[in-house]
Amino acid sequence: MMQQIFPRKGVLTLSLLLMLGVLCFAGQQAAADAIKLATLAPKGSSWMNSFTAMEKELAAKTDGALKIRFYPNGVQGDELDVIRKMRAGLLHAGAMTATGLGEIHKEVLILQLPRMFKTYAELDYVRDALRAELDLAFAAAGYILLGWGDIGYYYMFSSQPIDTLTALRAPSVKMWARSSDRIGLEFTKTAGIVNVPKEVSQVLSALYSGQVNAVTTSPYACIALQWYPKLKYMTALPVNIGVGATVITKEKFDQLSPEQQQILRETSAKHHAELIQKIRNDNATAIEALQKKAGIKIVEFDDAAREELDKIAEETHNALVDEIYSQTLLDKINALLREYRAKN
C-alpha cells in the first residue's frame, strides 16, 4: 500500500489552512472592491456626513457587500485630477462641483451661469426637466449620475466693501477665479474684474499670503473651507448657484449586481435629496454665524449696478454659446424659466 504523504491529522490541518487562506483572499478582494470616492468636501461637513450615512445604509442593505472608501479634503487632488484617476480606474466615483462635472459633460456647466436662477425653486424646476437628458449624456460619457448635491448661492466675500461696480473693479480687489472654471473666468473678464486664477486647494494659502483678497463662494463653504478669517465683508448679491453631483464610472457600476445597482441608485437619490435641503439650511445658518461669530459685515449692492451686472451676465451667457453649450440648450433653459415664472 502506498504510504500516505501526509498523516490524516496533517491533511485536516492543511485543509483548514487552505480554507483560511481563501477566506483571507476573499476578504482582501471585498476590501479592494469597495467604491473609491474622492471629493473636495472637508471631513465633518454636511456633505461628508451625508455620504457617510449613505455608505452605512448601503452596507446594511447589502450585508456589507456594497461599501464606499472615501477620500475627502481633496487628498486625491483637485477635481480634474479626480476625473483623470477615474478614467484610469484608480478611483471609481467623485462628489464634485460643476467644474468637475463639466469635464465629463461640459454642457452641465450652463447650470452655473451668473445671475441665471433667481431662486432655488427655479434651479430645481430646470434641473428636473433636464434630468433624463443629463442622465443619457453622462452615461454616453461612461458615468452614472447618482444624485445632485448643491453648494448653495455664491456671494462675494472680500477684505474691503464691494457695493458698486466701481468698487468691484478697483485694482485693489484681487478676486479669486477658479482656474478650471471657464464661466467664472469669462464673467470676470467681461465685467472688468481683476481675477487671480487658482484651484480650490490653493485658495486658503493665497488668502493668507495676500495674493487673493476676495472670493465668490457659498456662506457654508466659506466656513467649511476656513476662508472666512481673512475676509471682512459679504456682498448681499447672489452671483450664481454652485451646483454639484456625485458620479460613478459605468465600468464600476456594471460590476455590481442588478440588485446592488438598484439599491445604490435608490439610496443615493434619497441621501442626495436630503443633502440639498440640508446645505440650503446650512447656508442660511452660516450667514448668521459669519455675522455674529466672525464679524463679517453685510453690504448691499447698488440697484443700478445690479442691473448693469445682470446685463454683463447676459453677455457672458451669449459669449459662451458653442464654446460650452449650444444655443438650443440656452434657449431651452430660458423657456423653462419663463414657463416657471409665469406659473409662480
Stockholm file with secondary structure:
# STOCKHOLM 1.0

chainA/1-344         MMQQIFPRKGVLTLSLLLMLGVLCFAGQQAAADAIKLATLAPKGSSWMNSFTAMEKELAAKTDGALKIRFYPNGVQGDELDVIRKMRAGLLHAGAMTATGLGEIHKEVLILQLPRMFKTYAELDYVRDALRAELDLAFAAAGYILLGWGDIGYYYMFSSQPIDTLTALRAPSVKMWARSSDRIGLEFTKTAGIVNVPKEVSQVLSALYSGQVNAVTTSPYACIALQWYPKLKYMTALPVNIGVGATVITKEKFDQLSPEQQQILRETSAKHHAELIQKIRNDNATAIEALQKKAGIKIVEFDDAAREELDKIAEETHNALVDEIYSQTLLDKINALLREYRAKN
#=GR chainA/1-344 SS CCCCSSCHHHHHHHHHHHHHHHHHHHHHHHHHTSEEEEESCCTTSHHHHHHHHHHHHHHHHTTTSSCEEEECTTTTCSHHHHHHHHHTTSCCEEEEEHHHHHHHCGGGGGGGCTTCCSSHHHHHHHHHHHHHHHHHHHHHTTEEEEEECCCEEEEEEESSCCCSHHHHTCTTCCEEEETTCHHHHHHHHHHTCCEEEECHHHHHHHHHHTSCCEEEECHHHHHHTTCGGGCCEEEEEEEEEECEEEEEEHHHHHTSCHHHHHHHHHHHHHHHHHHHHHHHHHHHHHHHHHHHTTCCEEECCCHHHHHHHHHHHHHHHHHTBTTTBCHHHHHHHHHHHHHHHHHC
#=GC SS_cons         CCCCSSCHHHHHHHHHHHHHHHHHHHHHHHHHTSEEEEESCCTTSHHHHHHHHHHHHHHHHTTTSSCEEEECTTTTCSHHHHHHHHHTTSCCEEEEEHHHHHHHCGGGGGGGCTTCCSSHHHHHHHHHHHHHHHHHHHHHTTEEEEEECCCEEEEEEESSCCCSHHHHTCTTCCEEEETTCHHHHHHHHHHTCCEEEECHHHHHHHHHHTSCCEEEECHHHHHHTTCGGGCCEEEEEEEEEECEEEEEEHHHHHTSCHHHHHHHHHHHHHHHHHHHHHHHHHHHHHHHHHHHTTCCEEECCCHHHHHHHHHHHHHHHHHTBTTTBCHHHHHHHHHHHHHHHHHC
//
